């Protein structure tokens, strides 16, 4: 019976569990890596998209601030779309298309991303922010002429050289209108250096503390005069008046010129203190008037307000590039999963291979050592080791039996040959007359030799698969009576009673010669092992679809430890070589082979002290038609 292996110890279950464990670890690592990498990539992508969108808006706002209309914006839109991978579309307020990077008739996104209006939105002062106010790049009539720019640049370089003498690191920069200005890198106020002679403009007979760069050029003066005229109606409507024309001032960054520097009062103000209070409270109102006037002044110089639509551009281009950190994370996680997988697989493989190596080492030992393999587990590998040990044990036992058989056969052959040789020699020498008694003895010895040789020949034929049977209908009762008659003389000589118990209805489809040989071996074996006054019974009867032939004796029986081996070749329960009980150990193996050739089985049962019973079971055959 095959041993039952606990499911948790089965090799298949362990391999499946290991595979599932590795798969779970791989899936978990992949999921974690996908989530973290995707999240990081999405954040990176969002940042890239936001930066690209801000850059698109800033550049288009700069275009609008520098051009009176949108007629030439298509090339700019296509260039920006190619750089950012975004779809860019510009429309008027009523959704009339101005320019689009997508193919014709491609639907617009549902909502505009932003409004491009340089007169109301500042995208230049702070990148990424949309501040309220006029875009500093909208300079209009304030743009310096080429001659004015060269003159101002010379002044700026002269002041820079002066600052450099005081070890003040400065650089010259330009506003969108072309006006240069100085930037002190350490953040020191430039008026500090003006006190030491860097200011080159004389005001009212004294060296001015303001740079010559702070005063408007002719172009700027003309534009300021126009701005003053545009702002005056609004200021007068607010009960404010200008104390003169507007002057040039700068924003908080110092980069962009704006108008201001005027004095306004309420017409009904009488007290000076009250005037100053009115000035402070009305300051923002005045700024609004000037701001609106500047929008009116710049309107002819800038493109009209437009709506900006942004969408997904070329799908063939990657939406984002994998960052170095994400690439490192992917490589690290993949390497870790690979290392864990290799380690787990190596551990499991070593545990599985170790008993196989031990089994291989045992199998490679010389056969005569009969080495056993250690059994350390109860799984399939352990069962294989047990099966190997059983095979080794059987091989060892068969080897011992073979050696015993060779010794027994040699003894069995030597005894009759010695007798025959001895009697022939004394007869040849004339010492004994060849009378019938002597000839009969020599004939018996020859029959013993013939029987041993026939047994060996039958086993050789069975091993080679050439053992042939010639089937014909045989009555089981006749077969039993023939065998009993052939062995009754031997039974009488041994003082054993040989009985038959048959059922006349049982028929076999068998080789009668081979079946008499099989039954004869069992009966002969039973007679040898049954003491005087014992009984050997040969029975034959029908049992369903089978015919059962049984040989029962009243001998000492077979020990339980020996019972499983009675049909093994070369095996003898009693190791003596006496003619009474000793045999070659070939009779019962021949019985087993003969029954197998007839599609039957041979079994043995015994209880010590109560004899033994050998049962032959063969398929039954119908009686011939000519038998009544």
Secondary structure, 3 states (H helix, E strand, C coil): CCCCCCHHHCHHHHHHHHHHHHHHHHHHHHHHHHHHHHHHHHHHHHHHHHHHHHHHHHHHHHHHHHCCCCCCHHHHHHHHHHHHCEEEEEECCCCCEEEECCCCCCCCCCCCCEEECCCCEECCCCCCCCEECCCCCCCHHHCCCHHHHHHHHHHHHHHHHHHHHCCCCEEEEECCCCCEEEEECCCCCHHHHHHHHHCCCEECCEECCCCHHHCCCHHHHHHHHHHHHHHHHHHHHCCCCCCCCCEEEECCCCCCEEEECCCCCCCCCCCHHHHHHHHHHCHHHHHHHHHHHHHHHHHHHCCCCEEEEEEECCCCCCCCCCCHHHHHHHHHHHHHHHHHHHHHHHHHHHHHHHHHHHHHHHHCCCHHHCCCCCCCCCCHHHHHHHHHHHHHHHHHHHHHHHHHHHHHHHHHHHHHHHHHHHHHHHHHCCCCCCCHHHHHHHHHHHHHHHHHHHHHHHHHHHHHCCCCCCCEEEEHHHHHHHHHHHHHHHHHHHCCEEEEEECCCCEEEECHHHHHHHHHHHHHHHHHCCCCCCEEEEEEEEECCEEEEEEEECCCCCCHHHHCCCCCCCCCCCCCCCCCCCCCCCHHHHHHHHHHHCCCEEEEEECCCCCEEEEEEEEECCCCCCCC
